[in-house]
Amino acid sequence: MCRAQGGEGRDLVQGSVRKKGARPRGRDAGELGWDDSLYENGGDAVQDGGGPPSAQRGRGERPRRRRRVLRWSATVLAVVILGTAGAGYLYYQHLNDNLKKDDLNIGDEKDRAAESKPNAAGQTPLNILLLGSDARDSAENQKLGGARDTFGGPARADVQMLLHVSADRSNMSVVSMPRDTLLTIPKCTDPKTGQVYPTTASEITNDSLRRGGPGCTVATWEKLTDIHIDHFLMVDFAGVVSMADAIGGVPVCVDKNIYSHTASGHGSGLKLTAGTTYIKGTQALQWLRTRYGFEDGSDIARTKAQHQYMGALVRQLRTNATLSNPDKLRKLAETATKALTVDKGLGTVAKLYDLSTELKKVPADRITMTTMPYVYAGARVRPKPGDAEQLFRLVREDIPLDGKGAKKKPVAEATVAPTDTDDKIAVQVQNGTRTSTLGPVRGRAGTVAQLLVGKGFTQARTDSSAAPAEDRTVVRYPSADLKGDAQRVAKALGIPMSSVKKSTDVSGVALVVGADWRSGTTYEAPKENDSTPSSADALNGATKKCMTVDPNYTW
């Protein structure tokens, strides 16, 4: 990795730090070698050896062209999902300038999720939002999709995938959200124009990108999932095509011949024969846009096809990391940096390299691809109650979705400090004991409020203005400054910290007594179910699977 800052730089000749202006040791200053640390994950790398050119010739003459091939073998940039990244020292700033940057989160601070807590070893999870936009802001993008009247219009986030890399880098979870998901999009402020977009309820998630940029999509995910997002990467139509071209195609599979086309002119135009095909160019874009022809023709089927494509792209990027063709590798570096829009905290090749180094630590067979559990709402979908929150909780708590590994205990459980100001905490207690088969337990909120008063929370009061129905007892708080108060209330009643949740639907600390506490004065927390919901349709990232073709679209 090279860093063009300060008085030191990364010496790509020997992979070591040297003082600015110092001559490389062990070989002529004009000879550029390579850093084999870039190949820690394998590949048939042939070391160029040390010493001056005369010593090299003593072991057998190598043409200058070969040395240049080896040099470029250390300058691969493949950062869309999982790859390796690096750049020659003189090439570094050029690639940095290719990258487009934007703000990470343009929502209100009160809607932000708390940062991920480190594990016992001090390691912290990584959460990265991958976005595919339908931008039609260039002639190239317009040619690939859309009518003339959409040219220059605001882009939408048609592909949204959250990558969660575990703290110990042993596994990765990928959660896709269908683009037609109806949810609340929070207030966002466009950093370029200052325009404020108010909170909107029941909007489709891909419209979030229109409200000031990718930072609003990040804010939307954080509000829904309460998962803190560290970075985003976004690619548009033209970027998808150019990336597939640069790596020589992405292998995808269909179980029958497919032609995505209807008599009325709908469909992506994708036409493939049964089996595996390496797609690139416009075909790659068609695959990612196809819904008419896959399974039931829904947006969910399209999400599955995107999973297959992304998994195959990962494998291709890793394969291409060991290419010995300098022109192909140069093209890959150029293409990847030009195709990407990233958050400002990820806006250099060096930072992308650092990120990719972390990503490639995860074994391919420990990558789990999922779709957010959903229920239909007319032609749209909504997050499925219970199952969607279960999936988000597993990600928040860094629990592997493949069922391997022990549960990570939330750090917050042991960090709630005792206080002598509990009598200053105002707590609204609501009765949420109603279920689909049972009515609410009369007077339940009052009983628990008195229990809190007896424990020192003298400002606990019942709130009969709301009649929620909660399967599990929960403590909610509206902003970070009240999180500690909410945790103290939970601890006093024996409620687990995983049931303390940030919510802008409340104005202060609110305790909802759920159906799991219909009687008694001692709360018994139900055993956590740490299994991935079956409705998440989990797929191992190393699995090669063929898409099912609708018989009406075969030929």
C-alpha positions in Angstrom: 0.0 0.0 0.0 1.3 3.5 -0.8 0.5 6.6 1.1 1.6 10.0 -0.4 1.6 12.0 2.7 4.0 13.4 5.3 7.7 12.7 5.0 7.4 9.0 4.5 6.0 6.9 1.7 5.3 3.3 1.0 8.2 1.9 -1.0 6.5 -0.5 -3.5 10.0 -1.7 -4.5 10.5 -3.6 -1.3 7.1 -3.2 0.5 8.7 -1.2 3.3 8.5 2.4 4.6 11.3 4.7 3.5 12.1 8.3 4.0 11.1 10.7 1.3 13.8 11.0 -1.3 15.8 8.0 -0.2 17.1 5.6 -2.8 15.7 2.0 -2.7 18.2 -0.4 -1.2 19.3 -3.6 -2.8 18.6 -2.6 -6.4 19.0 0.3 -8.9 16.8 3.3 -8.1 15.3 3.0 -11.6 14.1 -0.6 -11.1 10.6 -1.0 -9.9 9.8 -4.3 -8.2 6.8 -5.5 -6.4 5.4 -6.1 -2.9 4.5 -9.8 -2.5 2.6 -9.0 0.7 -0.2 -8.1 -1.7 -0.6 -11.8 -2.4 -1.0 -13.0 1.2 -4.2 -14.8 0.0 -2.4 -17.0 -2.5 -2.0 -16.9 -6.3 1.0 -18.2 -8.1 3.2 -15.2 -7.5 6.8 -15.5 -8.8 9.1 -13.3 -6.7 11.4 -11.0 -8.7 14.2 -11.4 -6.2 16.4 -8.8 -4.6 19.7 -7.3 -5.5 20.8 -5.3 -8.5 20.1 -6.2 -12.1 23.4 -7.9 -12.4 22.5 -10.3 -9.7 19.2 -11.0 -11.4 21.0 -11.8 -14.6 23.2 -14.3 -12.7 20.1 -16.4 -12.1 18.9 -16.2 -15.6 18.1 -13.3 -17.9 14.5 -11.9 -17.7 13.3 -9.5 -20.4 12.3 -6.1 -19.2 8.7 -6.8 -20.3 8.6 -9.6 -17.7 9.7 -7.3 -14.9 7.0 -4.9 -15.9 4.4 -7.7 -15.8 5.5 -8.6 -12.3 5.3 -5.0 -11.3 1.8 -4.6 -12.5 0.8 -7.8 -10.8 1.1 -5.8 -7.6 -1.1 -2.9 -8.8 -4.5 -4.6 -9.0 -7.6 -2.6 -7.9 -10.7 -4.7 -7.4 -12.9 -3.2 -4.8 -16.5 -3.6 -5.8 -17.1 -6.4 -3.3 -14.1 -8.5 -2.4 -10.8 -8.1 -4.1 -7.4 -6.7 -3.6 -6.3 -3.2 -4.2 -3.0 -1.4 -4.7 -1.4 1.2 -6.9 2.1 2.0 -8.1 3.5 5.1 -6.4 3.4 7.3 -9.4 -0.1 6.1 -10.3 -1.6 6.7 -6.9 -2.9 10.2 -7.2 -4.3 9.6 -10.7 -6.5 6.7 -9.3 -7.5 8.9 -6.3 -8.7 11.6 -8.7 -10.8 9.0 -10.6 -12.9 8.3 -7.4 -16.1 10.2 -6.9 -16.8 11.1 -3.2 -20.0 12.0 -1.3 -21.1 12.4 2.3 -21.7 9.2 4.3 -24.9 10.2 6.2 -27.0 13.3 5.5 -29.8 12.5 7.9 -30.3 14.0 11.4 -27.9 13.1 14.1 -30.8 11.8 16.2 -31.5 9.1 13.6 -28.0 7.8 13.6 -27.3 4.3 15.0 -24.7 3.9 17.7 -21.2 2.9 16.5 -20.5 -0.8 16.7 -18.8 -1.9 19.9 -15.5 -3.8 19.8 -15.3 -7.4 21.0 -13.2 -8.6 23.9 -10.1 -8.6 21.7 -10.7 -5.0 20.7 -11.8 -5.9 17.1 -14.7 -3.9 15.6 -17.2 -5.1 13.0 -17.4 -3.3 9.6 -20.7 -2.4 7.9 -20.6 -1.3 4.3 -23.6 -0.4 2.2 -23.3 -1.3 -1.5 -25.5 0.6 -3.9 -26.3 0.2 -7.6 -27.9 3.3 -9.0 -30.0 3.7 -12.2 -28.4 7.1 -12.9 -29.1 8.4 -16.4 -26.8 11.4 -16.1 -24.6 10.6 -19.1 -25.0 9.5 -22.7 -23.4 6.2 -21.8 -25.9 5.5 -18.9 -28.9 6.7 -21.0 -27.9 4.3 -23.7 -28.0 1.4 -21.2 -31.5 2.1 -19.9 -34.3 4.6 -19.6 -36.4 6.9 -21.9 -35.3 10.2 -23.2 -37.4 12.1 -20.7 -35.5 10.5 -17.8 -32.1 11.9 -18.9 -30.5 13.9 -16.2 -33.1 13.1 -13.7 -32.3 12.0 -10.1 -31.0 8.5 -9.7 -32.6 5.8 -7.6 -30.9 3.1 -5.6 -32.1 0.0 -7.4 -29.6 -2.3 -5.7 -29.0 -2.1 -2.0 -26.9 -4.6 -0.1 -25.5 -4.3 3.4 -22.2 -6.1 4.0 -21.4 -6.9 7.6 -17.9 -8.1 8.2 -17.6 -9.7 11.7 -15.2 -8.2 14.2 -12.9 -11.2 14.0 -13.1 -11.3 10.2 -14.2 -14.9 10.3 -17.5 -14.4 8.5 -19.5 -12.0 6.5 -23.3 -11.4 6.3 -24.9 -9.7 3.3 -28.5 -8.4 3.6 -30.3 -7.2 0.4 -33.4 -5.1 0.5 -35.8 -5.2 -2.4 -36.0 -1.9 -4.1 -39.8 -1.7 -3.8 -39.7 -2.0 0.0 -42.1 0.5 1.6 -40.6 2.2 4.7 -40.0 5.5 6.4 -37.3 7.7 4.8 -35.9 10.1 7.4 -35.3 13.8 7.0 -32.2 14.4 4.8 -30.3 17.6 3.9 -28.6 17.8 0.5 -25.0 18.8 1.3 -24.5 20.5 -2.1 -27.7 22.6 -2.3 -28.8 22.8 1.3 -32.3 21.5 0.3 -34.1 19.8 3.2 -36.2 16.7 2.4 -38.7 16.1 5.2 -39.4 12.7 6.7 -41.8 10.6 4.5 -43.7 7.5 5.5 -44.5 4.5 3.3 -42.1 5.4 0.5 -40.2 2.9 -1.6 -36.6 2.6 -0.5 -34.9 3.2 -3.9 -36.3 6.8 -3.8 -34.0 7.6 -0.9 -31.1 8.2 -3.3 -33.1 11.1 -4.9 -33.2 12.9 -1.6 -29.7 14.4 -1.6 -27.6 11.4 -2.6 -26.3 8.1 -1.1 -26.0 9.7 2.3 -29.8 9.6 2.5 -30.0 5.9 1.6 -27.4 5.3 4.4 -29.6 7.3 6.8 -32.6 5.3 5.8 -30.9 2.0 6.5 -29.7 3.1 9.9 -33.1 4.3 10.9 -34.7 1.0 9.9 -32.1 -1.4 11.2 -30.3 0.5 14.0 -27.1 -0.8 12.5 -24.2 1.8 12.2 -22.9 2.0 8.7 -19.2 2.8 8.3 -18.9 3.2 4.6 -20.8 3.0 1.3 -19.8 2.2 -2.3 -22.0 3.0 -5.3 -21.8 2.1 -8.9 -24.1 3.1 -11.8 -25.2 1.3 -15.0 -22.1 2.1 -17.0 -19.9 1.0 -14.0 -21.5 -2.4 -13.9 -20.9 -2.9 -17.6 -17.3 -1.7 -17.5 -16.4 -3.8 -14.4 -17.7 -6.9 -16.0 -15.7 -6.1 -19.2 -12.5 -5.4 -17.3 -12.4 -8.8 -15.6 -13.4 -10.7 -18.8 -17.0 -11.5 -17.8 -18.9 -12.9 -14.8 -20.2 -16.5 -14.8 -24.0 -16.8 -14.2 -26.3 -19.8 -14.6 -29.9 -20.4 -15.7 -31.7 -23.8 -15.6 -33.4 -23.2 -19.0 -32.9 -21.0 -22.0 -34.2 -17.5 -21.1 -35.4 -14.5 -23.1 -36.6 -11.6 -20.9 -39.1 -10.0 -23.4 -42.8 -9.5 -23.5 -45.2 -8.7 -26.4 -45.8 -5.2 -24.8 -42.1 -4.4 -24.8 -41.3 -5.1 -21.2 -38.2 -7.1 -20.1 -34.5 -6.5 -19.9 -33.8 -8.2 -23.2 -31.5 -10.8 -21.6 -31.2 -13.9 -23.8 -29.1 -16.8 -22.7 -28.9 -20.5 -23.2 -29.3 -23.0 -20.4 -26.2 -23.5 -18.2 -23.3 -21.2 -17.4 -22.5 -18.1 -19.5 -19.8 -15.5 -18.9 -21.7 -12.3 -19.2 -20.2 -8.8 -19.7 -21.1 -5.5 -21.3 -24.8 -4.9 -21.8 -25.6 -8.5 -20.9 -24.2 -7.9 -17.4 -26.6 -5.0 -16.9 -29.5 -7.0 -18.4 -28.9 -9.8 -15.9 -29.0 -7.4 -12.9 -32.2 -5.7 -14.2 -34.1 -8.8 -15.2 -37.4 -9.6 -13.4 -39.5 -10.9 -16.3 -38.2 -14.4 -16.7 -36.8 -15.3 -13.3 -39.0 -17.3 -11.0 -42.3 -15.4 -10.4 -41.2 -12.2 -12.1 -41.0 -10.3 -8.9 -38.4 -7.9 -7.5 -37.5 -10.6 -5.1 -36.5 -12.9 -7.9 -34.3 -10.1 -9.3 -32.6 -9.8 -5.9 -31.7 -13.5 -6.0 -30.2 -13.0 -9.5 -28.2 -10.1 -8.1 -26.9 -12.4 -5.3 -25.7 -14.9 -7.8 -24.0 -12.2 -9.9 -22.3 -10.7 -6.8 -21.0 -14.0 -5.6 -19.6 -14.9 -9.0 -18.0 -11.4 -9.2 -16.3 -12.0 -5.9 -14.7 -15.2 -7.2 -13.7 -13.5 -10.5 -12.1 -10.6 -8.7 -10.0 -12.9 -6.6 -9.0 -14.9 -9.7 -8.1 -11.7 -11.5 -5.8 -10.6 -8.7 -3.2 -12.9 -10.0 -3.4 -11.9 -13.7 0.0 -11.5 -15.3 -1.3 -9.2 -18.2 -0.3 -5.6 -17.3 -2.7 -4.0 -19.8 -5.6 -6.0 -18.3 -4.6 -5.1 -14.8 -4.2 -1.4 -15.7 -7.7 -1.5 -17.2 -9.1 -3.1 -14.1 -7.6 -0.4 -11.9 -8.8 2.4 -14.1 -12.3 0.9 -14.5 -12.9 0.2 -10.8 -11.9 3.7 -9.6 -13.9 5.4 -12.4 -16.9 3.3 -11.7 -17.2 4.0 -8.0 -18.7 6.7 -5.8 -17.6 6.3 -2.2 -18.0 8.1 1.1 -15.3 10.7 1.9 -13.9 8.4 4.6 -13.1 5.9 1.9 -12.0 8.3 -0.8 -8.4 7.2 -1.5 -6.9 4.1 -3.0 -5.0 3.6 0.2 -8.2 3.5 2.2 -9.8 1.2 -0.3 -6.8 -1.1 -0.1 -7.1 -1.2 3.7 -10.8 -2.1 3.4 -10.2 -4.7 0.8 -7.4 -6.2 2.9 -10.0 -6.7 5.7 -12.6 -8.1 3.3 -10.4 -10.7 1.8 -9.7 -12.2 5.2 -13.2 -13.7 5.2 -13.3 -17.2 3.7 -15.6 -17.5 0.7 -17.5 -20.3 2.4 -18.3 -18.1 5.4 -20.1 -15.5 3.3 -23.9 -15.7 3.8 -26.2 -13.9 1.3 -29.7 -13.1 2.6 -32.8 -11.0 1.6 -34.5 -8.9 4.2 -37.7 -10.9 5.3 -40.7 -9.2 3.7 -44.5 -9.4 3.4 -46.4 -8.2 0.3 -48.3 -4.8 0.5 -50.1 -4.8 -2.8 -47.5 -4.7 -5.5 -44.9 -3.6 -3.0 -43.3 -5.2 0.1 -42.7 -4.2 3.7 -40.2 -5.6 6.3 -41.8 -8.7 7.8 -42.6 -8.1 11.5 -40.5 -10.2 13.8 -38.3 -11.9 11.1 -36.8 -8.7 9.7 -36.0 -7.4 13.1 -34.5 -10.8 14.0 -32.2 -10.6 11.1 -31.1 -7.0 11.9 -30.5 -8.0 15.5 -28.2 -10.8 14.5 -26.2 -8.4 12.4 -26.1 -5.7 15.1 -24.9 -8.3 17.7 -22.3 -9.7 15.3 -23.8 -13.2 15.3 -22.9 -15.2 12.2 -25.9 -15.9 9.9 -24.5 -19.3 8.9 -25.0 -20.6 12.5 -21.3 -21.1 13.1 -19.6 -19.6 16.1 -20.7 -18.5 19.5 -22.9 -15.5 20.2 -21.1 -12.3 21.0 -22.5 -10.8 24.2 -23.4 -7.1 23.8 -20.8 -5.0 25.6 -23.5 -2.6 26.9 -24.7 -5.3 29.3 -21.8 -4.7 31.6 -21.3 -1.0 31.1 -24.4 0.5 32.7 -23.1 2.4 35.6 -25.0 2.7 38.9 -26.5 6.1 39.6 -28.1 8.1 42.4 -30.3 10.1 40.0 -32.8 7.5 39.0 -35.5 9.6 40.6 -34.8 12.3 37.9 -35.6 9.9 35.0 -39.1 10.3 33.6 -40.4 7.0 32.4 -43.7 6.5 30.4 -45.0 2.9 30.9 -47.4 1.5 28.3 -49.4 -1.7 28.3 -48.4 -3.7 25.2 -49.7 -7.1 26.5 -52.4 -7.5 23.8 -51.8 -10.3 21.3 -53.7 -11.6 18.2 -55.6 -14.0 20.5 -55.6 -12.4 23.9 -56.7 -9.0 25.1 -54.5 -6.7 27.1 -54.0 -7.4 30.8 -56.0 -4.7 32.6 -53.9 -2.4 34.8 -50.6 -4.0 33.8 -48.9 -0.7 33.0 -49.8 0.7 36.4 -48.4 -2.4 38.2 -45.0 -2.1 36.4 -44.9 1.6 37.0 -45.3 1.1 40.7 -42.6 -1.5 40.6 -40.3 1.1 39.1 -41.2 3.6 41.7 -40.3 1.1 44.4 -36.9 0.8 42.7 -36.2 4.5 42.9 -37.6 5.7 39.6 -40.2 8.0 41.3 -41.1 9.7 38.0 -42.4 6.6 36.4 -46.0 7.1 35.1 -48.5 5.1 33.1 -49.3 6.3 29.5 -52.7 5.2 28.4 -52.6 7.4 25.2 -51.1 4.5 23.3 -52.2 0.8 23.1 -49.3 -0.9 21.4 -49.0 -4.7 21.0 -45.5 -6.0 21.6 -44.5 -9.6 21.7 -41.5 -8.7 23.9 -41.0 -6.0 26.5 -39.0 -3.2 25.2 -37.5 0.1 26.5 -37.3 2.9 23.9 -35.4 6.2 23.9 -35.3 9.0 21.3 -31.7 10.2 21.3 -28.2 9.3 22.4 -28.4 11.5 25.5 -31.2 9.4 26.9 -29.7 6.0 26.1 -28.0 5.6 29.5 -31.3 6.4 31.2 -33.1 3.8 29.2 -30.4 1.2 30.0 -30.7 1.9 33.7 -34.5 1.3 33.6 -33.9 -1.9 31.8 -31.2 -3.1 34.2 -33.4 -2.3 37.2 -36.1 -4.7 35.8 -33.8 -7.4 34.5 -34.6 -6.6 30.8 -31.7 -7.5 28.5 -29.8 -4.6 26.8 -30.8 -6.1 23.4 -34.4 -4.9 24.2 -33.2 -1.3 24.7 -33.9 0.4 21.4 -33.5 3.9 19.9 -36.8 5.2 18.4 -37.8 8.6 17.1 -41.5 7.6 17.8 -41.0 8.5 21.5 -40.1 11.8 23.1 -38.5 10.3 26.2 -37.8 7.0 27.9 -40.7 4.7 27.3 -41.2 1.2 28.7 -43.7 -1.0 26.8 -44.7 -4.1 28.8 -45.0 -6.8 26.3 -46.9 -10.1 26.0 -44.0 -11.9 27.5 -44.7 -10.2 30.8 -48.4 -10.5 31.4 -48.1 -11.2 35.1 -45.8 -11.1 38.1 -43.2 -8.6 39.2 -40.1 -10.4 38.0 -39.3 -10.2 34.3 -37.9 -13.4 32.8 -36.2 -12.7 29.6 -37.0 -15.3 26.9 -34.1 -17.2 25.5 -32.7 -15.5 22.4 -33.2 -17.3 19.2 -30.0 -16.7 17.3 -30.9 -18.6 14.1 -31.3 -16.9 10.8 -35.0 -16.7 9.9 -35.9 -19.1 7.1 -37.7 -16.2 5.3 -34.3 -14.5 4.8 -33.6 -17.1 2.1 -29.9 -17.5 3.2 -27.4 -18.7 0.5 -23.8 -19.5 1.1 -21.6 -17.2 -0.9 -19.4 -20.0 -2.2 -22.5 -21.9 -3.6 -22.9 -21.9 -7.4 -26.6 -22.0 -8.2 -28.7 -21.7 -11.3 -31.6 -19.2 -11.5 -35.0 -20.8 -12.2 -36.5 -19.6 -15.4 -40.2 -19.0 -15.8 -41.4 -21.4 -18.6 -43.2 -18.5 -20.2 -39.9 -16.8 -20.9 -37.9 -19.7 -22.4 -37.1 -20.4 -26.0 
